[in-house]
């Protein structure tokens, strides 16, 4: 008794596994979407944490010394403010010793949407 083996072409093999391939592609797409969403959320949270820490350091300086700090460097040296300088820049304008400085956190390498 002889067994005949039929060779199947690539299209026949793909057609037989089409549902599994589509399912895999969908799951992979959802995974990539989830990773991108988590990354964006993490970046936004990092900026918020830096804003809070900067504000706390400025207020602490005013409470302890009776004057707002003249620069971000002063906060780094005396109040332990640290941040990733490759990722963020701090715009800091000291108006006077008794007036809250104008502070802005800028994400480097990220274009902001100006329509907001």
Secondary structure, DSSP 8 states (H G I E B T S, - for coil): ---------HHHHHHHTHHHHHHHHHHHHHHHHHHHHHHHHHHHHHHHHHHHHHHHHHHHHHHHHSS--S-HHHHHHHH-----TTTEEEEEE--BTTB--EEEEEETT----TT-
